[in-house]
Amino acid sequence: MKLSRLAWCCALLLAAPLQANTDPFAELNDSVAEINKSQAEIDKEYEQFVAARLAEYAQWRKAYLAEYDAYRAEVIAEWGEGLLSEPLVTVDYSDDKSTRTVVDLDNNQATISVLVDQHATPEQAAAQVKQAAAAAVAKTGSTLADVVEQQGKLPKGDIVETTVDYSKAAEKAAKKAVIEQARAQLQEIDKESEAVVAKMPGIRPEIAESVAVKQKEQLVEETKTRLASLEATYDEAREKAASLTTKKVVEYRIQLPENGIGKRAAKFVAFAEEESERFDVPAALVMAIMHSESSFNPKAKSPIPAYGLMQIVPTTAGHDVNARIRQKNEPMQPSELYVADVNVETGTAYLNILDKSYLKSITNEQSRLYCTIAAYNTGAGNVAKAFNPDGSRNIRKAAKIINSLTPQQVYDKLMADLPYDETKNYLKKVTGRISLYQHSA
């Protein structure tokens, strides 16, 4: 006969040896109190737990953004445009901000720019930028040094003169970058709340979602404040620039090797194959995600911030993998994620978590693959929203609809109804690139 919970507690108490100087009924009393808790009390405890977990991410985000915005203000003061690194574009400045190196792997170009004296002759400016470019190429471990045809040797390039731009167009571009950054961080809040729900089977998803909504509202207010601060930064920079001599910028533009991506990819095939076998994730998928996330640049960093080959966010995907795979309930560190094999291990493990845990209710393997790719970018809840007529983020509910569709219908539905265009483009890119690596990986 199956014991009731109260009877089970009594049996457990009677079976346990009595300890000296303890109340033999304390454990029973605690168990009875737990049973008698109202659903409202239980929900309140869950809500407090989720809020505490999401507050950790919010605190980390605020600290990062404060440092990010302060650094960007320094960049704007010198260069006009607030150009900072993105996943496929690495941007590095010298300590005094007088030199900037941009490696654009998406367009296969690199540009080394130098602020020079307004009165420098063209010959002097050219010599200065060539010297800076040669130093950038020779810098051991830099992204530029890794992607040129011959390490340490400066490729031929074009020299172009321009000026620092404090225009409204530059300000508009900087504001757009802030908005895109905030949009990506909104999705990270969704991923964080989903991770909490997955680890606590008793929690009602709507509780976590209500806490996430509050965090999103807070992020929106933060973003408004940041945009106002950015306006003030540009006003100050323009006012200061008006009283100074216009700065001259000299650029050295390099076309990177056409076969560069193939060479970079080859360095990480072995990692993808090893983690593929360990986590039961197709190696071609791992390679396609690396291609799309970082163009195989282990030093890639995005403003979310996310790090490395598979663009891992330390406090969401990184924390999830730490807790589930490494038995460490803590976020990862950026320094860890710049280590190529650790990054690939983490990204592949996260794909496994999405496939085998969050999206396990989806029965068709190809349909689940499409949803996994989208969820890697935006979270399982946003995938669910594309299918649930009421906009619910409940993936088990969405799976019932997904399982009634063909894989092609699932793909088409995702492309039509995913909440973010970025994720639609991501799904298309990764899906299209898997075939590139099915024979090499």
C-alpha positions as a Markdown table, in Angstrom:
| # | Residue | x | y | z |
|---|---|---|---|---|
| 1 | Met | 0.0 | 0.0 | 0.0 |
| 2 | Lys | 1.4 | 3.4 | -0.9 |
| 3 | Leu | 2.1 | 5.6 | 2.1 |
| 4 | Ser | 0.8 | 9.2 | 2.4 |
| 5 | Arg | 3.5 | 11.9 | 2.7 |
| 6 | Leu | 2.7 | 12.3 | 6.5 |
| 7 | Ala | 2.9 | 8.5 | 7.1 |
| 8 | Trp | 6.2 | 8.4 | 5.2 |
| 9 | Cys | 7.6 | 11.1 | 7.4 |
| 10 | Cys | 6.5 | 9.2 | 10.5 |
| 11 | Ala | 8.1 | 6.0 | 9.2 |
| 12 | Leu | 11.3 | 7.8 | 8.4 |
| 13 | Leu | 11.4 | 9.4 | 11.9 |
| 14 | Leu | 10.9 | 6.0 | 13.7 |
| 15 | Ala | 13.6 | 4.4 | 11.6 |
| 16 | Ala | 16.2 | 7.0 | 12.3 |
| 17 | Pro | 18.4 | 6.7 | 15.4 |
| 18 | Leu | 17.7 | 9.3 | 18.1 |
| 19 | Gln | 20.5 | 11.9 | 18.7 |
| 20 | Ala | 21.4 | 13.1 | 22.1 |
| 21 | Asn | 19.9 | 16.5 | 23.2 |
| 22 | Thr | 17.6 | 16.7 | 20.1 |
| 23 | Asp | 13.8 | 17.0 | 19.9 |
| 24 | Pro | 12.7 | 13.7 | 18.4 |
| 25 | Phe | 9.6 | 15.4 | 17.0 |
| 26 | Ala | 11.3 | 18.4 | 15.4 |
| 27 | Glu | 11.7 | 16.7 | 12.0 |
| 28 | Leu | 8.1 | 15.6 | 12.1 |
| 29 | Asn | 6.9 | 19.0 | 13.0 |
| 30 | Asp | 8.9 | 20.5 | 10.1 |
| 31 | Ser | 7.5 | 18.0 | 7.7 |
| 32 | Val | 3.9 | 18.7 | 8.8 |
| 33 | Ala | 4.5 | 22.4 | 8.5 |
| 34 | Glu | 5.8 | 21.9 | 5.0 |
| 35 | Ile | 2.7 | 19.9 | 4.0 |
| 36 | Asn | 0.4 | 22.5 | 5.4 |
| 37 | Lys | 1.9 | 25.3 | 3.5 |
| 38 | Ser | -0.6 | 27.1 | 1.2 |
| 39 | Gln | 0.0 | 27.2 | -2.5 |
| 40 | Ala | 0.3 | 31.0 | -2.2 |
| 41 | Glu | 3.2 | 30.6 | 0.3 |
| 42 | Ile | 4.9 | 28.1 | -1.9 |
| 43 | Asp | 4.6 | 30.4 | -4.9 |
| 44 | Lys | 5.9 | 33.3 | -2.9 |
| 45 | Glu | 9.0 | 31.2 | -2.0 |
| 46 | Tyr | 9.5 | 30.3 | -5.6 |
| 47 | Glu | 9.1 | 33.9 | -6.7 |
| 48 | Gln | 11.7 | 35.0 | -4.1 |
| 49 | Phe | 14.2 | 32.3 | -5.3 |
| 50 | Val | 13.8 | 33.3 | -8.9 |
| 51 | Ala | 14.1 | 37.0 | -8.1 |
| 52 | Ala | 17.3 | 36.4 | -6.2 |
| 53 | Arg | 18.8 | 34.4 | -9.1 |
| 54 | Leu | 17.8 | 37.0 | -11.7 |
| 55 | Ala | 19.1 | 39.8 | -9.4 |
| 56 | Glu | 22.5 | 38.2 | -9.7 |
| 57 | Tyr | 22.4 | 38.6 | -13.5 |
| 58 | Ala | 21.1 | 42.1 | -13.2 |
| 59 | Gln | 23.9 | 43.1 | -10.8 |
| 60 | Trp | 26.5 | 41.6 | -13.1 |
| 61 | Arg | 24.9 | 43.3 | -16.1 |
| 62 | Lys | 24.9 | 46.7 | -14.4 |
| 63 | Ala | 28.6 | 46.4 | -13.4 |
| 64 | Tyr | 29.6 | 45.4 | -16.9 |
| 65 | Leu | 27.5 | 48.2 | -18.6 |
| 66 | Ala | 28.9 | 50.9 | -16.3 |
| 67 | Glu | 32.5 | 49.9 | -17.3 |
| 68 | Tyr | 31.4 | 49.5 | -21.0 |
| 69 | Asp | 29.7 | 53.0 | -21.1 |
| 70 | Ala | 32.7 | 54.7 | -19.4 |
| 71 | Tyr | 35.1 | 53.2 | -21.9 |
| 72 | Arg | 32.9 | 54.0 | -24.8 |
| 73 | Ala | 32.7 | 57.7 | -23.7 |
| 74 | Glu | 36.5 | 57.8 | -23.8 |
| 75 | Val | 36.4 | 56.4 | -27.3 |
| 76 | Ile | 33.8 | 58.9 | -28.5 |
| 77 | Ala | 35.8 | 61.8 | -27.1 |
| 78 | Glu | 38.7 | 60.8 | -29.2 |
| 79 | Trp | 37.1 | 59.2 | -32.3 |
| 80 | Gly | 33.6 | 60.5 | -32.5 |
| 81 | Glu | 32.1 | 57.1 | -33.2 |
| 82 | Gly | 31.7 | 54.7 | -30.3 |
| 83 | Leu | 33.0 | 51.7 | -32.2 |
| 84 | Leu | 33.6 | 48.7 | -29.9 |
| 85 | Ser | 33.9 | 44.9 | -30.5 |
| 86 | Glu | 31.1 | 42.8 | -31.9 |
| 87 | Pro | 31.2 | 39.0 | -32.5 |
| 88 | Leu | 32.5 | 39.2 | -36.1 |
| 89 | Val | 34.3 | 42.6 | -35.7 |
| 90 | Thr | 37.2 | 42.9 | -33.2 |
| 91 | Val | 38.0 | 46.5 | -32.2 |
| 92 | Asp | 41.2 | 47.2 | -30.2 |
| 93 | Tyr | 42.5 | 50.6 | -29.1 |
| 94 | Ser | 46.0 | 51.6 | -27.9 |
| 95 | Asp | 46.2 | 52.6 | -24.2 |
| 96 | Asp | 46.1 | 56.3 | -25.1 |
| 97 | Lys | 43.3 | 55.7 | -27.7 |
| 98 | Ser | 45.4 | 57.2 | -30.5 |
| 99 | Thr | 45.5 | 54.0 | -32.5 |
| 100 | Arg | 42.6 | 51.7 | -33.5 |
| 101 | Thr | 42.7 | 48.3 | -35.1 |
| 102 | Val | 39.5 | 46.8 | -36.6 |
| 103 | Val | 39.4 | 43.3 | -37.9 |
| 104 | Asp | 36.1 | 42.6 | -39.7 |
| 105 | Leu | 35.9 | 38.9 | -40.4 |
| 106 | Asp | 32.5 | 39.2 | -41.9 |
| 107 | Asn | 33.8 | 41.4 | -44.7 |
| 108 | Asn | 37.3 | 39.9 | -44.7 |
| 109 | Gln | 39.0 | 43.3 | -44.1 |
| 110 | Ala | 41.2 | 44.9 | -41.5 |
| 111 | Thr | 41.8 | 48.6 | -40.8 |
| 112 | Ile | 44.5 | 50.2 | -38.7 |
| 113 | Ser | 43.6 | 53.9 | -37.9 |
| 114 | Val | 45.8 | 56.5 | -36.3 |
| 115 | Leu | 45.0 | 60.0 | -35.0 |
| 116 | Val | 47.7 | 62.3 | -36.4 |
| 117 | Asp | 48.6 | 65.9 | -36.1 |
| 118 | Gln | 46.5 | 68.1 | -38.3 |
| 119 | His | 49.6 | 69.7 | -39.8 |
| 120 | Ala | 51.4 | 66.4 | -40.5 |
| 121 | Thr | 52.4 | 66.0 | -44.2 |
| 122 | Pro | 50.9 | 63.1 | -46.2 |
| 123 | Glu | 54.3 | 61.5 | -46.1 |
| 124 | Gln | 54.5 | 61.8 | -42.3 |
| 125 | Ala | 51.0 | 60.5 | -41.8 |
| 126 | Ala | 51.6 | 57.6 | -44.1 |
| 127 | Ala | 54.8 | 56.7 | -42.2 |
| 128 | Gln | 53.0 | 56.9 | -38.9 |
| 129 | Val | 50.1 | 54.7 | -39.9 |
| 130 | Lys | 52.4 | 52.1 | -41.5 |
| 131 | Gln | 54.4 | 51.9 | -38.4 |
| 132 | Ala | 51.2 | 51.4 | -36.3 |
| 133 | Ala | 50.0 | 48.7 | -38.8 |
| 134 | Ala | 53.3 | 46.9 | -38.6 |
| 135 | Ala | 53.2 | 46.9 | -34.8 |
| 136 | Ala | 49.6 | 45.6 | -34.8 |
| 137 | Val | 50.5 | 42.7 | -37.2 |
| 138 | Ala | 53.5 | 41.8 | -35.1 |
| 139 | Lys | 51.6 | 41.8 | -31.8 |
| 140 | Thr | 51.6 | 38.2 | -30.6 |
| 141 | Gly | 48.2 | 36.8 | -29.9 |
| 142 | Ser | 46.2 | 39.6 | -31.4 |
| 143 | Thr | 43.3 | 38.9 | -33.8 |
| 144 | Leu | 45.0 | 40.7 | -36.6 |
| 145 | Ala | 48.3 | 38.7 | -36.2 |
| 146 | Asp | 46.3 | 35.5 | -36.4 |
| 147 | Val | 44.4 | 36.3 | -39.6 |
| 148 | Val | 47.0 | 37.9 | -41.9 |
| 149 | Glu | 48.6 | 35.7 | -44.6 |
| 150 | Gln | 52.0 | 35.6 | -43.0 |
| 151 | Gln | 52.2 | 36.2 | -39.3 |
| 152 | Gly | 54.4 | 39.2 | -38.4 |
| 153 | Lys | 54.5 | 40.5 | -42.0 |
| 154 | Leu | 52.5 | 43.6 | -43.0 |
| 155 | Pro | 50.4 | 43.0 | -46.1 |
| 156 | Lys | 50.0 | 45.6 | -48.8 |
| 157 | Gly | 47.3 | 48.0 | -48.1 |
| 158 | Asp | 45.6 | 51.3 | -49.1 |
| 159 | Ile | 46.2 | 54.5 | -47.1 |
| 160 | Val | 43.2 | 56.8 | -46.7 |
| 161 | Glu | 42.8 | 60.1 | -44.9 |
| 162 | Thr | 39.6 | 61.1 | -43.1 |
| 163 | Thr | 38.5 | 63.2 | -40.0 |
| 164 | Val | 36.9 | 62.5 | -36.6 |
| 165 | Asp | 33.1 | 62.5 | -37.0 |
| 166 | Tyr | 31.0 | 63.9 | -34.1 |
| 167 | Ser | 27.9 | 64.2 | -36.3 |
| 168 | Lys | 24.4 | 63.3 | -35.4 |
| 169 | Ala | 24.8 | 60.3 | -37.7 |
| 170 | Ala | 27.6 | 58.9 | -35.5 |
| 171 | Glu | 25.4 | 59.5 | -32.4 |
| 172 | Lys | 22.5 | 57.7 | -34.1 |
| 173 | Ala | 24.7 | 54.7 | -34.9 |
| 174 | Ala | 25.9 | 54.6 | -31.2 |
| 175 | Lys | 22.3 | 54.7 | -30.0 |
| 176 | Lys | 21.4 | 51.9 | -32.3 |
| 177 | Ala | 24.2 | 49.8 | -30.8 |
| 178 | Val | 22.9 | 50.4 | -27.3 |
| 179 | Ile | 19.4 | 49.4 | -28.3 |
| 180 | Glu | 20.6 | 46.2 | -30.0 |
| 181 | Gln | 22.7 | 45.4 | -26.9 |
| 182 | Ala | 19.6 | 45.8 | -24.7 |
| 183 | Arg | 17.6 | 43.6 | -27.0 |
| 184 | Ala | 20.1 | 40.9 | -26.7 |
| 185 | Gln | 20.2 | 41.2 | -22.9 |
| 186 | Leu | 16.4 | 41.0 | -22.7 |
| 187 | Gln | 16.8 | 37.5 | -24.3 |
| 188 | Glu | 19.4 | 36.6 | -21.7 |
| 189 | Ile | 16.9 | 37.4 | -19.0 |
| 190 | Asp | 14.5 | 34.9 | -20.7 |
| 191 | Lys | 17.2 | 32.3 | -20.7 |
| 192 | Glu | 18.1 | 32.8 | -17.1 |
| 193 | Ser | 14.4 | 32.4 | -16.0 |
| 194 | Glu | 14.1 | 29.3 | -18.1 |
| 195 | Ala | 17.2 | 27.8 | -16.5 |
| 196 | Val | 15.7 | 28.3 | -13.0 |
| 197 | Val | 12.4 | 26.7 | -14.1 |
| 198 | Ala | 14.2 | 23.7 | -15.6 |
| 199 | Lys | 16.1 | 23.1 | -12.3 |
| 200 | Met | 12.9 | 23.4 | -10.1 |
| 201 | Pro | 10.2 | 21.0 | -11.5 |
| 202 | Gly | 7.7 | 22.2 | -8.9 |
| 203 | Ile | 7.8 | 25.8 | -10.0 |
| 204 | Arg | 5.0 | 27.2 | -12.2 |
| 205 | Pro | 6.6 | 28.8 | -15.3 |
| 206 | Glu | 4.4 | 31.8 | -15.1 |
| 207 | Ile | 5.9 | 32.7 | -11.7 |
| 208 | Ala | 9.4 | 32.8 | -13.3 |
| 209 | Glu | 8.0 | 34.7 | -16.2 |
| 210 | Ser | 6.4 | 37.4 | -14.0 |
| 211 | Val | 9.8 | 38.0 | -12.3 |
| 212 | Ala | 11.5 | 38.1 | -15.7 |
| 213 | Val | 9.0 | 40.8 | -16.9 |
| 214 | Lys | 10.0 | 43.0 | -13.9 |
| 215 | Gln | 13.7 | 42.5 | -14.7 |
| 216 | Lys | 13.0 | 43.4 | -18.4 |
| 217 | Glu | 11.1 | 46.6 | -17.3 |
| 218 | Gln | 14.1 | 47.5 | -15.2 |
| 219 | Leu | 16.4 | 46.9 | -18.2 |
| 220 | Val | 14.3 | 49.1 | -20.4 |
| 221 | Glu | 14.5 | 51.9 | -17.9 |
| 222 | Glu | 18.3 | 51.4 | -17.6 |
| 223 | Thr | 18.5 | 51.7 | -21.4 |
| 224 | Lys | 16.6 | 54.9 | -21.5 |
| 225 | Thr | 19.0 | 56.4 | -19.0 |
| 226 | Arg | 22.0 | 55.1 | -21.0 |
| 227 | Leu | 20.6 | 56.7 | -24.2 |
| 228 | Ala | 20.2 | 60.0 | -22.4 |
| 229 | Ser | 23.8 | 59.7 | -21.1 |
| 230 | Leu | 25.0 | 59.0 | -24.6 |
| 231 | Glu | 23.4 | 62.2 | -25.9 |
| 232 | Ala | 25.2 | 64.1 | -23.1 |
| 233 | Thr | 28.5 | 62.4 | -24.1 |
| 234 | Tyr | 28.1 | 63.5 | -27.7 |
| 235 | Asp | 27.1 | 67.1 | -26.8 |
| 236 | Glu | 30.2 | 67.4 | -24.6 |
| 237 | Ala | 32.4 | 65.9 | -27.2 |
| 238 | Arg | 31.1 | 68.2 | -29.9 |
| 239 | Glu | 31.4 | 71.3 | -27.7 |
| 240 | Lys | 35.0 | 70.4 | -26.9 |
| 241 | Ala | 35.8 | 69.6 | -30.5 |
| 242 | Ala | 34.5 | 73.0 | -31.6 |
| 243 | Ser | 37.2 | 74.8 | -29.7 |
| 244 | Leu | 40.0 | 72.5 | -30.9 |
| 245 | Thr | 41.8 | 71.9 | -34.2 |
| 246 | Thr | 40.0 | 69.2 | -36.3 |
| 247 | Lys | 41.7 | 65.9 | -35.9 |
| 248 | Lys | 43.0 | 64.0 | -38.9 |
| 249 | Val | 42.6 | 60.2 | -39.1 |
| 250 | Val | 44.8 | 58.1 | -41.4 |
| 251 | Glu | 43.8 | 54.6 | -42.1 |
| 252 | Tyr | 45.7 | 51.6 | -43.5 |
| 253 | Arg | 43.2 | 49.2 | -45.1 |
| 254 | Ile | 44.0 | 45.5 | -45.7 |
| 255 | Gln | 42.2 | 42.9 | -47.5 |
| 256 | Leu | 42.4 | 39.6 | -45.6 |
| 257 | Pro | 43.1 | 36.2 | -47.3 |
| 258 | Glu | 40.1 | 34.7 | -49.1 |
| 259 | Asn | 40.8 | 31.3 | -47.6 |
| 260 | Gly | 41.1 | 32.6 | -44.1 |
| 261 | Ile | 37.9 | 31.2 | -42.7 |
| 262 | Gly | 38.8 | 27.7 | -43.9 |
| 263 | Lys | 42.2 | 27.8 | -42.2 |
| 264 | Arg | 40.6 | 29.1 | -38.9 |
| 265 | Ala | 37.9 | 26.4 | -39.0 |
| 266 | Ala | 40.5 | 23.6 | -39.4 |
| 267 | Lys | 42.0 | 24.5 | -36.0 |
| 268 | Phe | 38.8 | 23.6 | -34.2 |
| 269 | Val | 37.5 | 20.5 | -36.0 |
| 270 | Ala | 39.1 | 18.2 | -33.5 |
| 271 | Phe | 37.5 | 20.0 | -30.6 |
| 272 | Ala | 34.1 | 19.8 | -32.3 |
| 273 | Glu | 34.4 | 16.1 | -33.0 |
| 274 | Glu | 35.5 | 15.3 | -29.4 |
| 275 | Glu | 32.7 | 17.2 | -27.8 |
| 276 | Ser | 30.2 | 15.9 | -30.4 |
| 277 | Glu | 30.9 | 12.4 | -29.3 |
| 278 | Arg | 30.8 | 13.3 | -25.6 |
| 279 | Phe | 27.5 | 15.2 | -25.7 |
| 280 | Asp | 25.7 | 13.5 | -28.6 |
| 281 | Val | 25.5 | 16.7 | -30.7 |
| 282 | Pro | 26.4 | 16.7 | -34.4 |
| 283 | Ala | 29.9 | 18.0 | -35.0 |
| 284 | Ala | 28.7 | 19.8 | -38.1 |
| 285 | Leu | 26.2 | 21.7 | -36.0 |
| 286 | Val | 29.0 | 22.8 | -33.6 |
| 287 | Met | 31.1 | 24.0 | -36.5 |
| 288 | Ala | 28.2 | 25.8 | -38.1 |
| 289 | Ile | 27.5 | 27.7 | -34.9 |
| 290 | Met | 31.2 | 28.6 | -34.4 |
| 291 | His | 31.2 | 29.9 | -38.0 |
| 292 | Ser | 28.1 | 32.0 | -37.4 |
| 293 | Glu | 28.9 | 33.2 | -33.9 |
| 294 | Ser | 32.6 | 34.2 | -34.3 |
| 295 | Ser | 33.9 | 33.2 | -37.7 |
| 296 | Phe | 36.2 | 30.9 | -35.7 |
| 297 | Asn | 37.8 | 33.7 | -33.8 |
| 298 | Pro | 38.6 | 32.5 | -30.2 |
| 299 | Lys | 39.0 | 36.1 | -29.0 |
| 300 | Ala | 35.6 | 37.2 | -30.2 |
| 301 | Lys | 33.5 | 39.3 | -27.8 |
| 302 | Ser | 30.1 | 40.8 | -28.2 |
| 303 | Pro | 28.6 | 43.7 | -26.2 |
| 304 | Ile | 26.0 | 41.4 | -24.4 |
| 305 | Pro | 28.8 | 40.4 | -23.4 |
| 306 | Ala | 29.4 | 36.9 | -24.8 |
| 307 | Tyr | 32.8 | 35.4 | -25.3 |
| 308 | Gly | 34.9 | 33.2 | -27.6 |
| 309 | Leu | 34.2 | 30.8 | -30.4 |
| 310 | Met | 30.6 | 29.9 | -29.5 |
| 311 | Gln | 29.8 | 33.2 | -27.9 |
| 312 | Ile | 28.9 | 32.0 | -24.4 |
| 313 | Val | 27.4 | 34.4 | -21.8 |
| 314 | Pro | 29.0 | 33.6 | -18.5 |
| 315 | Thr | 26.0 | 34.1 | -16.3 |
| 316 | Thr | 23.4 | 32.3 | -18.5 |
| 317 | Ala | 24.6 | 29.5 | -20.7 |
| 318 | Gly | 27.9 | 29.4 | -18.8 |
| 319 | His | 26.1 | 29.1 | -15.5 |
| 320 | Asp | 23.7 | 26.5 | -16.8 |
| 321 | Val | 26.6 | 24.3 | -18.1 |
| 322 | Asn | 28.6 | 24.8 | -14.9 |
| 323 | Ala | 25.6 | 23.7 | -12.8 |
| 324 | Arg | 24.5 | 20.7 | -14.9 |
| 325 | Ile | 27.8 | 19.4 | -16.2 |
| 326 | Arg | 30.6 | 20.6 | -13.9 |
| 327 | Gln | 28.5 | 20.6 | -10.6 |
| 328 | Lys | 29.5 | 24.2 | -9.9 |
| 329 | Asn | 26.6 | 26.5 | -9.1 |
| 330 | Glu | 28.4 | 29.7 | -10.4 |
| 331 | Pro | 28.9 | 31.7 | -13.6 |
| 332 | Met | 31.9 | 31.1 | -15.8 |
| 333 | Gln | 34.7 | 33.6 | -16.1 |
| 334 | Pro | 35.5 | 35.4 | -19.4 |
| 335 | Ser | 39.1 | 34.2 | -19.1 |
| 336 | Glu | 37.8 | 30.6 | -19.2 |
| 337 | Leu | 35.7 | 31.3 | -22.3 |
| 338 | Tyr | 38.7 | 32.6 | -24.3 |
| 339 | Val | 40.3 | 29.1 | -24.0 |
| 340 | Ala | 39.2 | 27.4 | -27.2 |
| 341 | Asp | 38.6 | 23.9 | -25.9 |
| 342 | Val | 36.7 | 25.1 | -22.8 |
| 343 | Asn | 34.5 | 27.3 | -25.0 |
| 344 | Val | 33.7 | 24.5 | -27.4 |
| 345 | Glu | 33.0 | 22.1 | -24.6 |
| 346 | Thr | 30.7 | 24.7 | -23.0 |
| 347 | Gly | 28.8 | 25.5 | -26.2 |
| 348 | Thr | 28.4 | 21.9 | -27.1 |
| 349 | Ala | 27.2 | 21.0 | -23.6 |
| 350 | Tyr | 24.6 | 23.8 | -23.9 |
| 351 | Leu | 23.3 | 22.5 | -27.2 |
| 352 | Asn | 23.0 | 19.1 | -25.4 |
| 353 | Ile | 21.0 | 20.7 | -22.6 |
| 354 | Leu | 18.7 | 22.4 | -25.1 |
| 355 | Asp | 18.2 | 19.2 | -27.1 |
| 356 | Lys | 17.9 | 16.7 | -24.3 |
| 357 | Ser | 16.2 | 18.8 | -21.6 |
| 358 | Tyr | 14.5 | 22.0 | -22.6 |
| 359 | Leu | 13.2 | 20.7 | -26.0 |
| 360 | Lys | 13.0 | 17.0 | -25.2 |
| 361 | Ser | 9.2 | 17.1 | -25.7 |
| 362 | Ile | 9.7 | 17.6 | -29.5 |
| 363 | Thr | 9.7 | 14.2 | -31.0 |
| 364 | Asn | 11.0 | 14.7 | -34.5 |
| 365 | Glu | 14.8 | 15.0 | -34.6 |
| 366 | Gln | 14.9 | 17.5 | -37.5 |
| 367 | Ser | 12.2 | 19.7 | -36.0 |
| 368 | Arg | 14.0 | 19.6 | -32.6 |
| 369 | Leu | 17.3 | 20.6 | -34.4 |
| 370 | Tyr | 15.6 | 23.7 | -35.9 |
| 371 | Cys | 14.2 | 24.6 | -32.5 |
| 372 | Thr | 17.6 | 24.0 | -30.8 |
| 373 | Ile | 19.4 | 26.3 | -33.2 |
| 374 | Ala | 16.8 | 29.1 | -32.6 |
| 375 | Ala | 16.9 | 28.5 | -28.8 |
| 376 | Tyr | 20.7 | 28.7 | -28.7 |
| 377 | Asn | 20.3 | 32.3 | -29.9 |
| 378 | Thr | 17.0 | 33.4 | -28.2 |
| 379 | Gly | 16.0 | 30.8 | -25.6 |
| 380 | Ala | 13.5 | 28.0 | -25.6 |
| 381 | Gly | 10.7 | 30.3 | -24.3 |
| 382 | Asn | 10.9 | 32.5 | -27.4 |
| 383 | Val | 10.8 | 29.4 | -29.6 |
| 384 | Ala | 7.6 | 28.4 | -27.8 |
| 385 | Lys | 6.1 | 31.8 | -28.4 |
| 386 | Ala | 6.4 | 31.3 | -32.1 |
| 387 | Phe | 3.9 | 28.3 | -31.9 |
| 388 | Asn | 1.6 | 29.0 | -28.9 |
| 389 | Pro | -1.4 | 31.1 | -30.1 |
| 390 | Asp | -1.6 | 32.8 | -26.8 |
| 391 | Gly | 2.0 | 33.8 | -26.8 |
| 392 | Ser | 2.9 | 31.5 | -23.9 |
| 393 | Arg | 6.5 | 30.6 | -23.3 |
| 394 | Asn | 5.6 | 27.1 | -22.2 |
| 395 | Ile | 7.7 | 24.8 | -24.5 |
| 396 | Arg | 5.8 | 21.6 | -23.5 |
| 397 | Lys | 2.6 | 23.2 | -24.6 |
| 398 | Ala | 4.3 | 24.4 | -27.9 |
| 399 | Ala | 5.7 | 20.9 | -28.4 |
| 400 | Lys | 2.2 | 19.5 | -28.9 |
| 401 | Ile | 1.8 | 21.8 | -31.9 |
| 402 | Ile | 5.3 | 21.3 | -33.2 |
| 403 | Asn | 4.8 | 17.5 | -33.1 |
| 404 | Ser | 1.8 | 17.8 | -35.3 |
| 405 | Leu | 3.8 | 19.6 | -38.0 |
| 406 | Thr | 6.4 | 18.4 | -40.6 |
| 407 | Pro | 10.0 | 19.6 | -40.1 |
| 408 | Gln | 9.6 | 22.0 | -43.0 |
| 409 | Gln | 6.5 | 23.4 | -41.5 |
| 410 | Val | 8.3 | 23.9 | -38.2 |
| 411 | Tyr | 11.1 | 25.7 | -39.9 |
| 412 | Asp | 8.7 | 27.9 | -41.8 |
| 413 | Lys | 6.8 | 28.8 | -38.7 |
| 414 | Leu | 10.0 | 29.7 | -36.9 |
| 415 | Met | 11.0 | 32.0 | -39.8 |
| 416 | Ala | 7.6 | 33.6 | -39.8 |
| 417 | Asp | 6.9 | 34.0 | -36.1 |
| 418 | Leu | 10.1 | 34.1 | -34.0 |
| 419 | Pro | 10.0 | 37.3 | -31.9 |
| 420 | Tyr | 13.3 | 38.7 | -33.2 |
| 421 | Asp | 14.5 | 39.1 | -36.8 |
| 422 | Glu | 18.0 | 38.4 | -35.5 |
| 423 | Thr | 17.0 | 34.9 | -34.5 |
| 424 | Lys | 15.3 | 34.3 | -37.9 |
| 425 | Asn | 18.5 | 35.3 | -39.7 |
| 426 | Tyr | 20.6 | 33.2 | -37.2 |
| 427 | Leu | 18.5 | 30.1 | -37.9 |
| 428 | Lys | 18.8 | 30.6 | -41.6 |
| 429 | Lys | 22.6 | 31.0 | -41.5 |
| 430 | Val | 23.4 | 28.1 | -39.2 |
| 431 | Thr | 21.0 | 25.7 | -41.0 |
| 432 | Gly | 22.6 | 26.6 | -44.3 |
| 433 | Arg | 26.1 | 26.2 | -43.0 |
| 434 | Ile | 25.7 | 22.7 | -41.5 |
| 435 | Ser | 26.2 | 21.1 | -44.9 |
| 436 | Leu | 29.6 | 22.8 | -45.2 |
| 437 | Tyr | 31.0 | 20.8 | -42.3 |
| 438 | Gln | 29.2 | 17.4 | -42.7 |
| 439 | His | 32.2 | 15.9 | -44.5 |
| 440 | Ser | 35.0 | 17.7 | -42.7 |
| 441 | Ala | 33.7 | 17.3 | -39.2 |
